[in-house]
Amino acid sequence: MIQTFSSTIRRKEMDAVLTCMVDEKTGPGELNTRFIQAVKEFTGCDGAVAFRSPTLALSYALKALSLESESGIMISALAPAWQYQTVENLGFKPVVLDVSEETGLVTAETVSKGIQEGGRLLLLHETMGILPDFEAILALGVPVIEDISHSVGAVFNEKKAGSSGVYSIMGLEEFDTITAGGGAVLMAPGRREWIVLKKYTDEAPRTDILPDINSALAFVQIKEFARNEEMRKKLFAVFQHALLSGKNKTFVREPNSGSTVWSFPVVLGGSFKDAKQYANRKEIEIQPAYADSVIALKEEELSASCIKAKSLFLRTVLFPLYPRLTNDAATKIAKVLGTLP
């Protein structure tokens, strides 16, 4: 069975982690610092801090923004459920937005509606590595925190993912584009934002900061990003071409390879059950794309207001796409994509 996800961890990553263990440098320290420097060089941000979870990263970003208690924070219905839960747990009001069926992203139109419903900040999850029309969204005048867990490395209109918001969060969880086995980096794109954020992060207890053992893995991952992404994009092009001969589709992306590749999403024209059974017979595992999303968590509550997100939640699946796929496996997946019911 070809699994939907497989780690991009190779010998280099394992050696880095083992060296860290042998040297007994497992807590936050030198390797965390080296990783942050690599993040700054890769993304062009002015300052960054690596935390033990995306939840912690978001909480520090919100502290730095000094939002009033119970302020409305807008999030996509297809964003990961932890965003809704964290916003609520921190005493803010989640304002859930519908998405575009073509991209799976919130639009300036849905954000404008969210502002009318009390949204004072947008937490923008760049789902599937696709970037939105930032110019239209930023013109609405609300601050934006980008979630670039899927989109790190992407570029839209010469703007890198993570450079358009007040702050940005890059998740390092198991299936994020860059993984440390867990954690997240909180970044400030400019000097002014970093000065404000640094006041709070300098006071963070060590128990909030990403340990060196995770930082060692993430450091090699970011250094290997270009190599991994090149392989992912080659596979994506093959799969996208195969999909054209069937009745199913994938999301619209920036045409000049501006999007980062994160898995291979397929919006089904038929039922999930039929697609899963067909793929299983060909020994390919597929999974619902939004099983851990906000709409999955609050399906009954959001069904009426997030109709497009609900449709994508029910019809979108992920096919295997990762650098360690063999040529034989990729050929088999392409054949299934072209004949999928």
TARAZI-V876280 format. One record per residue. PSI is psi in whole degrees, -180 to 180 (none if undefined). OMEGA is omega in degrees with one decimal (none if undefined). Layout:
BEGIN
PSI_OMEGA + PSI_OMEGA
END
This chain:
BEGIN
129_176.0 + 115_-175.5 + 150_179.9 + -41_179.9 + 148_173.0 + 142_-176.4 + 148_172.9 + 9_-177.7 + 127_178.5 + -169_-176.2 + -40_-179.3 + -45_-179.5 + -43_179.9 + -42_178.5 + -40_-179.7 + -43_-179.9 + -43_179.9 + -40_177.6 + -41_178.0 + -42_-179.9 + -42_179.9 + -41_179.6 + -3_179.7 + 38_176.2 + 74_-174.7 + -26_179.0 + 178_179.4 + 129_-178.5 + -135_-172.4 + -42_-177.2 + -32_174.1 + -44_179.5 + -43_179.4 + -39_178.7 + -45_179.3 + -40_178.0 + -39_178.1 + -39_177.5 + -45_-179.8 + -41_179.0 + -38_-175.8 + -42_-174.3 + -22_-176.1 + 12_179.4 + 161_-177.4 + -34_-179.7 + 155_-177.4 + 156_175.9 + 136_178.4 + 122_-179.2 + 170_-177.0 + -10_179.2 + 155_173.3 + -33_179.0 + -45_177.9 + -42_179.8 + -45_179.7 + -40_-178.3 + -38_178.0 + -36_177.4 + -42_-179.5 + -34_174.3 + -46_-177.3 + -29_-179.4 + -11_176.4 + 44_176.9 + 142_176.4 + 148_178.1 + 141_178.9 + 12_173.8 + 151_179.3 + 127_176.6 + 120_-176.0 + 133_177.7 + 153_178.3 + 145_174.8 + -21_179.5 + 4_175.3 + 159_177.6 + 144_-173.9 + -27_-179.0 + -27_179.8 + -47_178.2 + -48_-176.1 + -40_180.0 + -45_178.4 + -46_-179.2 + -44_-178.2 + -27_179.8 + 2_174.6 + 17_177.3 + 171_-177.9 + 116_176.4 + 129_174.1 + 106_-171.2 + 131_-175.0 + 146_172.6 + 172_-173.0 + 173_171.8 + 135_178.1 + -25_-176.8 + -32_-175.3 + -20_-174.4 + 10_-177.2 + 157_170.3 + 157_-179.9 + 170_176.6 + -35_179.6 + -46_-179.3 + -33_176.9 + -41_177.8 + -41_177.2 + -40_178.6 + -37_177.0 + -41_177.7 + -26_179.6 + 10_175.3 + 6_178.7 + 129_-179.3 + -8_179.5 + 145_178.8 + 122_172.0 + 104_-167.2 + 103_176.8 + 119_-176.6 + 76_-171.1 + 137_175.5 + 17_177.9 + 10_-177.0 + 136_179.0 + 144_-179.7 + -178_173.9 + 89_-175.5 + -39_-175.6 + -45_-179.4 + -39_-179.2 + -46_-178.3 + -26_178.4 + -17_-180.0 + -15_171.6 + 10_177.3 + 145_176.8 + 150_-176.8 + 133_166.8 + 118_179.5 + 139_169.2 + 104_-175.5 + 28_-178.9 + -34_176.3 + -28_-166.1 + 2_-179.3 + 132_-178.3 + -13_-179.6 + 156_179.9 + 135_176.6 + 122_-177.0 + 44_177.9 + 12_176.7 + 127_178.9 + 149_171.6 + 133_179.3 + -5_-176.3 + -4_-174.5 + -21_-178.7 + 175_173.6 + -44_174.1 + 166_174.9 + 151_-179.5 + 127_174.9 + 105_179.7 + 148_178.9 + 27_-176.8 + 178_-170.5 + -46_-174.8 + 16_174.1 + 163_-175.7 + -43_171.3 + 127_-176.2 + 147_170.8 + 11_-173.4 + 0_-179.8 + 152_177.3 + -175_178.8 + 152_174.9 + 131_173.6 + 124_-173.5 + 146_172.1 + 119_-175.5 + -32_-176.4 + 167_-177.4 + -43_-176.9 + -44_-179.5 + -36_-178.2 + -38_179.2 + -42_179.2 + -48_-177.1 + -40_-175.2 + -31_178.4 + -35_-178.5 + -42_-175.8 + -27_176.9 + -24_-179.3 + 3_-177.5 + 134_176.1 + 155_-179.6 + -28_-178.9 + -10_175.3 + -19_-170.5 + 143_-178.8 + 127_180.0 + 160_179.7 + -33_-177.7 + -35_174.5 + -38_-179.6 + -35_179.5 + -43_178.9 + -46_-178.4 + -36_180.0 + -47_179.5 + -37_179.0 + -43_-178.2 + -32_175.8 + -30_-179.0 + 4_-173.5 + -49_-175.9 + -42_179.6 + -47_-179.8 + -41_-177.2 + -37_177.0 + -43_179.1 + -40_179.4 + -41_-178.3 + -35_176.0 + -44_178.0 + -41_-178.9 + -44_-179.9 + -41_178.4 + -47_-177.7 + -40_179.9 + -41_178.0 + -42_179.6 + -36_-177.0 + -25_-177.3 + -25_-177.1 + -4_179.7 + -170_-177.0 + 0_-178.0 + 171_-176.5 + 171_172.6 + -178_-175.5 + 154_175.7 + 134_-177.4 + 164_172.7 + 125_-171.4 + -30_-175.0 + 47_176.5 + 30_-178.4 + -21_-179.4 + 150_170.8 + 146_178.7 + 120_174.8 + 103_-177.1 + -170_177.2 + 100_-178.5 + 138_176.1 + 123_174.8 + 112_-171.4 + 143_170.9 + -19_178.1 + -153_-175.4 + 151_176.9 + -41_-177.9 + -46_-179.5 + -42_-179.8 + -42_-178.8 + -44_179.5 + -42_179.9 + -47_179.7 + -40_178.7 + -40_179.7 + -27_178.2 + 9_178.1 + 41_175.2 + 125_178.2 + 129_171.7 + 154_-177.3 + 152_172.2 + 134_-174.8 + -28_-171.6 + 37_-178.6 + -28_-177.6 + 26_-174.8 + 173_176.6 + -44_-178.7 + -31_176.3 + -37_-179.2 + -37_-174.0 + 43_-172.7 + -50_-177.1 + -41_-177.4 + -33_-171.9 + -4_-174.1 + -39_-176.4 + -35_-174.7 + -18_-177.7 + 62_-173.1 + -43_-178.6 + -40_177.7 + -39_178.4 + -42_178.9 + -46_179.5 + -36_176.4 + -40_-177.7 + -25_-169.2 + -6_-174.8 + 131_178.9 + 161_176.8 + 128_171.9 + 155_179.8 + 132_172.6 + 107_179.2 + 157_-172.1 + -26_-175.5 + 2_176.5 + 135_176.2 + 165_177.5 + -39_179.5 + -42_179.5 + -43_179.8 + -40_178.2 + -42_179.0 + -44_179.5 + -43_179.8 + -41_179.3 + -42_179.4 + -40_179.1 + -35_-178.8 + -18_-176.3 + 9_-175.8 + 133_179.2 + none_none
END
